[in-house]
Amino acid sequence: MRRRLTGTVLGGLILALVPFLTVPAQAAVPFHHACATVHKGRASCTALVRSDIAMSAKSLRKKAAAPSGLAPADLQDAYKLPSSTAGSGQTVAIVDAYDAPTAEADLGVYRSQYGLPACTTANGCFKKVDQKGGTSYPKTDGGWAQEISLDLDMVSAVCPNCKIVLVEADSPSFADLGAAVNTAAGLANVVSNSYGGSDASDDDYGKYYDHDGVAMTVSSGDSGYGVEYPASSKYVTAVGGTSLKTASNSRGWDETVWDGAGSGCSDQNAALSAQADADTGCAGRAVADVSAVADPATGVAVYDSTAYQGQSGWMVFGGTSVAAPVIAGVYGLAGNASDVDNNTPYAHKDALFDVTSGSNGSCPTAQLCTARTGWDGPTGLGTPNGVGAF
């Protein structure tokens, strides 16, 4: 039986009124939201931080241990990715709000830990800009800084040969985040967005996400059934969430629905043209399209030195904030973003692992909440099996 998350649900978002929450029954571990409560016209990041796991780089060295959480090799193996050979010449942009002053240094710690090639300003791999493309960075926010580290680390884990651009919006308003997206689209082949707010119309905000030749990924949300924007935009790839565990099968891994994954129907935006054959049960835009790991109980290792909410160093993260940059990295590996749009995965369903078990709640139409063969709300068409769907 699904246990409710603590908080007030408004417009498909959980507004965290207490600092620590408990994951639903399938993932009974303590976690908290990295980012603060959202208000109308603003978004919140979708990063969930395990509150029971944190270790400094110094203590890790002393114990000669590996960080907790899934590592790059795990993600690459689970999704059968050509990470060591593909991605050169591709640039993935990360859009988040506020400044993370230690983003480049923290990224260096993560990549060094896992033997990934250095990605720095000096070697031309890393670039940080403000929402206008300059260097007048916004104020610092600890929660969004953790989100930034998560995003940078996941793109690195999946596509270590990709260049990375971090674009920092002045605030989490849709207008500022949208301005950052427009800047990012001029600098990268792929843009990852790990945030969401109440469902909204492309008539108001679609101008920020409508960029031909740029793959745009967006987290579907962490509140279960209910649609968020910009995941509901017809211009993006909406990314849902799974629970990912090792298994004694031919793949070596097993995935089920993460029961916090956002899903549902938008009454604000039109369906993707490819969804006509997906039996979504929606007249309008159905969420999600594809998915990747998001369950905090099977979460990923991330390094962030920002002292925030009593944690810093190596942490374990979940939420669809994990899944969106993972899929962005896969788009980078595929290397053909200029020739695809968000309908593309629907034409290549055979290149995805279909997730067929689990649920994120009860819905008016079963497939919006419950996994099945083919498309379902929490996981979309499934998770990457190589790069063929992207």
C-alpha atoms as one frame of an Amber mdcrd trajectory, in Angstrom:
protein
   0.000   0.000   0.000   1.400   3.392  -0.966   2.314   5.712   1.893   1.661
   9.390   1.313   4.557  11.826   1.266   4.439  14.510   3.934   3.455  17.885
   2.528   0.675  19.770   0.818  -0.062  18.934  -2.800  -0.743  21.949  -5.013
  -0.772  21.929  -8.795   0.989  18.565  -8.900   3.863  19.716  -6.678   4.674
  18.768  -3.106   5.232  21.879  -1.088   7.481  20.592   1.637   6.333  21.999
   4.953   8.664  19.837   7.027  12.383  19.310   6.402  12.384  15.547   6.024
  10.032  13.256   4.167   9.620   9.532   3.906   9.664   7.746   0.584   6.668
   5.550  -0.289   6.619   1.938   0.821   8.726   0.480  -1.989  11.584   2.816
  -1.043  11.336   3.356   2.708  14.364   5.585   3.204  14.458   9.109   4.652
  15.015  11.994   2.252  14.300  15.671   1.860  13.687  18.028  -1.030  16.755
  20.034  -1.975  14.792  23.103  -3.052  12.295  25.315  -1.308   8.529  25.609
  -1.669   7.303  26.989  -4.968   4.702  29.616  -5.746   2.622  30.384  -8.816
   4.788  31.343 -11.754   7.846  29.741 -10.216   9.379  26.276 -10.274  11.150
  24.053  -7.793  13.997  21.685  -8.536  13.092  17.999  -8.354  16.164  16.743
  -6.476  15.596  14.475  -3.478  18.499  14.018  -1.065  18.903  10.958   1.130
  19.139  12.290   4.680  20.770   9.124   6.029  23.849   9.097   3.763  26.590
  11.709   3.561  30.361  11.408   3.588  33.094  13.950   3.060  35.818  13.363
   0.489  38.358  13.293   3.338  36.552  10.603   5.323  36.042   8.625   2.135
  39.784   8.592   1.507  40.472   7.521   5.069  38.114   4.572   4.779  39.336
   3.675   1.279  35.696   3.137   0.366  33.554   3.963  -2.637  30.735   6.493
  -2.305  27.275   5.099  -1.681  24.849   5.197  -4.583  24.966   4.182  -8.223
  28.204   5.078 -10.004  28.812   5.951 -13.666  29.716   2.353 -14.483  26.371
   1.216 -13.038  24.349   3.622 -15.177  26.352   2.848 -18.283  25.878  -0.896
 -17.782  22.202  -0.708 -16.832  21.349   1.317 -19.939  23.884  -0.361 -22.277
  25.519   2.928 -23.232  28.607   3.536 -25.416  29.874   6.137 -22.949  33.585
   5.498 -23.471  33.467   5.938 -27.247  30.594   8.317 -28.055  29.718  11.933
 -27.279  32.736  13.814 -28.600  31.735  17.086 -30.218  28.427  17.232 -28.342
  27.495  19.837 -25.747  24.884  19.354 -23.032  23.564  22.422 -21.230  22.222
  22.354 -17.688  19.648  25.001 -16.748  19.088  25.709 -13.055  18.345  28.683
 -10.844  20.840  30.635  -8.739  24.598  30.263  -8.507  26.740  27.324  -7.414
  30.163  28.918  -6.796  31.914  25.563  -6.345  30.243  23.789  -9.268  33.398
  23.297 -11.330  35.517  22.184  -8.372  32.839  19.761  -7.159  32.485  18.339
 -10.659  36.240  17.751 -10.622  35.971  15.701  -7.427  33.213  13.544  -8.915
  34.978  12.893 -12.195  38.300  12.171 -10.496  36.685   9.680  -8.121  35.380
   7.634 -11.030  38.298   8.016 -13.423  36.417  10.221 -15.881  38.413  12.709
 -17.981  38.756  16.181 -16.491  36.092  18.697 -17.547  37.271  22.208 -16.752
  37.093  25.754 -18.000  40.806  25.551 -18.771  40.507  22.566 -21.111  37.374
  23.920 -22.811  35.048  21.184 -21.542  33.152  23.223 -18.912  31.552  26.644
 -19.134  29.370  28.570 -16.689  27.245  31.564 -17.682  24.375  33.608 -16.322
  20.949  33.612 -17.969  22.099  36.216 -20.502  25.254  34.306 -21.385  27.586
  36.508 -19.332  29.324  36.209 -15.977  27.078  38.303 -13.718  26.084  35.270
 -11.698  22.987  35.315  -9.480  22.958  34.893  -5.736  23.789  31.518  -4.201
  21.154  29.054  -3.017  22.254  25.859  -1.250  19.404  23.691  -2.487  19.788
  24.686  -6.110  23.561  24.271  -5.756  22.940  20.634  -4.827  20.660  20.304
  -7.851  23.397  21.736 -10.058  25.940  19.214  -8.774  23.468  16.393  -9.383
  22.858  17.524 -12.961  26.530  18.007 -13.789  27.457  14.637 -12.294  24.744
  12.729 -14.159  25.652  14.188 -17.546  29.278  13.335 -16.761  28.384   9.805
 -15.732  26.481   9.076 -18.935  28.412  11.149 -21.474  31.923  11.817 -20.117
  33.101  12.956 -23.567  30.402  15.629 -23.854  31.153  19.253 -23.124  28.956
  20.834 -20.449  27.499  24.337 -20.171  25.874  25.437 -16.909  23.377  28.276
 -17.353  22.256  29.876 -14.097  18.930  31.705 -14.015  18.490  34.722 -11.759
  15.545  33.043 -10.020  13.263  30.006 -10.393  10.550  32.058 -12.074   9.409
  30.631 -15.396  10.508  33.872 -17.047  14.072  33.680 -15.711  14.420  29.947
 -16.239  13.011  30.427 -19.729  15.558  33.129 -20.507  18.272  30.718 -19.355
  16.847  28.002 -21.622  16.978  30.355 -24.606  20.631  31.080 -23.821  21.376
  27.371 -23.344  19.787  26.471 -26.685  22.260  28.766 -28.419  25.216  27.036
 -26.747  24.354  23.338 -26.765  22.884  20.418 -28.701  20.966  19.197 -25.651
  19.392  21.093 -22.740  18.456  19.445 -19.429  15.836  20.955 -17.090  15.357
  19.383 -13.652  12.541  21.511 -12.308   8.806  21.994 -12.521   5.838  24.038
 -11.380   2.072  23.985 -11.726   0.854  22.983 -15.164   0.895  25.909 -17.571
   0.296  26.655 -21.227   2.753  26.658 -24.082   0.874  29.756 -25.201   2.534
  31.512 -22.261   5.900  29.764 -21.925   6.418  27.553 -24.979   8.585  30.223
 -26.631  11.336  29.256 -24.210  11.342  25.549 -25.028  10.626  25.543 -28.755
  14.079  25.173 -30.318  14.448  23.157 -33.503  17.520  20.959 -33.526  17.975
  21.021 -29.738  16.915  18.054 -27.615  15.133  19.349 -24.493  14.679  17.048
 -21.462  12.496  17.899 -18.441  11.809  16.094 -15.157   8.215  14.859 -14.829
   8.065  15.627 -11.087   8.290  13.756  -7.783   4.714  13.918  -6.486   3.205
  10.926  -8.243   0.098  11.413 -10.373  -0.204  15.023 -11.483   1.241  17.097
 -14.318   3.902  19.780 -14.039   5.222  22.363 -16.469   7.487  22.393 -18.472
   7.248  18.569 -18.593   3.789  19.031 -20.121   5.117  21.202 -22.936   4.760
  19.719 -26.405   8.304  20.911 -27.143  10.167  18.725 -24.627  10.966  15.134
 -23.755   9.220  14.513 -20.412  11.297  12.147 -18.271   9.682   9.919 -15.654
  11.289   7.752 -12.997  12.103   4.176 -12.059  13.574   2.098  -9.296  16.728
   0.406 -10.642  18.279  -2.665  -9.011  20.770  -5.334  -9.983  19.195  -8.654
 -10.941  20.182 -12.170 -12.012  18.715 -11.833 -15.503  20.237 -11.382 -18.935
  20.266  -7.619 -18.602  21.733  -7.716 -15.096  19.263  -5.110 -13.866  15.583
  -4.830 -13.068  13.391  -1.716 -13.204   9.976  -0.959 -11.810   7.953   2.244
 -11.525   9.218   4.622  -8.850   6.019   5.562  -7.093   6.946   9.226  -6.825
   7.304   9.674 -10.582   5.101  12.399 -12.046   2.541  11.414 -14.671  -0.798
  12.432 -16.098  -2.650  14.489 -18.695  -2.286  18.179 -19.342  -5.416  20.162
 -20.080  -3.216  23.078 -21.088  -1.200  21.642 -23.982  -1.722  19.547 -27.088
  -0.607  15.945 -27.350   2.531  15.021 -29.223   1.690  13.828 -32.711   3.312
  10.461 -31.965   1.126   9.907 -28.893  -1.896   9.256 -31.087  -0.791   5.629
 -31.369   0.368   5.227 -27.763  -3.074   4.742 -26.137  -2.317   7.282 -23.421
  -5.937   7.895 -22.455  -5.305  11.643 -22.770  -6.904  14.109 -25.118  -3.983
  16.474 -24.531  -0.296  16.117 -23.697   0.463  12.918 -21.791   3.428  12.651
 -19.392   5.952  10.973 -19.444   7.745  10.047 -22.682  10.733   8.045 -21.407
  12.314   7.482 -18.007  15.414   6.591 -15.998  16.342   5.874 -12.390  14.784
   8.258  -9.845  14.050   6.263  -6.674  16.101   7.636  -3.731  16.369   4.078
  -2.383  18.266   3.102  -5.544  19.764   6.556  -5.960  22.970   7.886  -7.460
  26.195   9.119  -5.898  26.751  12.894  -6.146  29.436  15.199  -4.783  28.607
  18.698  -3.566  30.677  20.710  -1.090  27.911  23.213  -0.263  27.023  22.971
   3.413  23.230  22.935   3.227  20.565  21.339   5.433  23.332  19.726   7.459
  24.912  17.841   4.562  27.849  18.192   2.223  30.342  15.970   0.469  29.236
  12.657  -1.022  25.477  12.166  -0.953  22.841   9.968  -2.573  20.176  11.632
  -4.704  16.897  10.535  -6.229  13.971  12.243  -7.920  13.316  12.824 -11.575
  16.101  15.398 -11.298  18.326  12.352 -11.722  16.439  11.020 -14.723  16.342
  14.217 -16.829  20.138  14.755 -17.045  20.661  11.012 -17.543  18.447  11.162
 -20.633  20.131  14.402 -21.706  23.443  12.567 -21.568  21.993   9.765 -23.708
  20.913  12.327 -26.299  24.507  13.575 -26.217  25.832  10.072 -26.807  23.442
   9.603 -29.731  24.947  12.701 -31.341  22.067  13.536 -33.661  19.976  16.027
 -31.695  19.743  18.318 -34.716  17.822  15.596 -36.569  15.374  14.567 -33.839
  12.419  15.976 -31.963  10.521  14.779 -28.916   8.446  12.416 -31.057  11.567
  10.432 -31.983  11.499   7.881 -29.109   7.971   6.875 -30.140   9.332   5.753
 -33.511  12.078   3.654 -31.877  10.332   1.884 -29.008  12.319  -1.294 -29.615
  15.463   0.516 -28.455  14.038   0.980 -24.956  13.657  -1.280 -21.931   9.903
  -1.489 -21.353   9.039  -1.098 -17.655   6.006  -3.274 -16.969   5.541  -3.391
 -13.194   4.763  -0.907 -10.446   2.463   2.074  -9.937   2.529   5.652  -8.682
  -1.037   5.679  -7.358  -4.616   5.527  -8.587  -5.753   7.329 -11.721  -8.948
   7.798 -13.716  -7.271   5.823 -16.508  -5.087   2.931 -15.359  -2.199   3.444
 -17.769  -1.594   6.934 -16.409  -0.409   5.441 -13.111   0.277   1.749 -13.604
   3.044   0.157 -15.650   2.080  -2.085 -18.546   3.493  -3.329 -21.826   3.998
  -0.269 -24.008   3.436   3.325 -22.914   2.438   4.194 -19.357   2.432   7.461
 -17.451   5.189   7.009 -14.837   7.800   5.545 -17.219   6.586   6.540 -20.676
   7.893   4.188 -23.333  10.641   2.899 -21.042  14.339   3.446 -20.302  17.388
   3.539 -22.617  18.664   0.322 -24.156  21.596   1.935 -25.897  21.075   5.156
 -27.842  18.822   3.944 -30.666  15.682   5.687 -29.371  17.424   9.046 -29.150
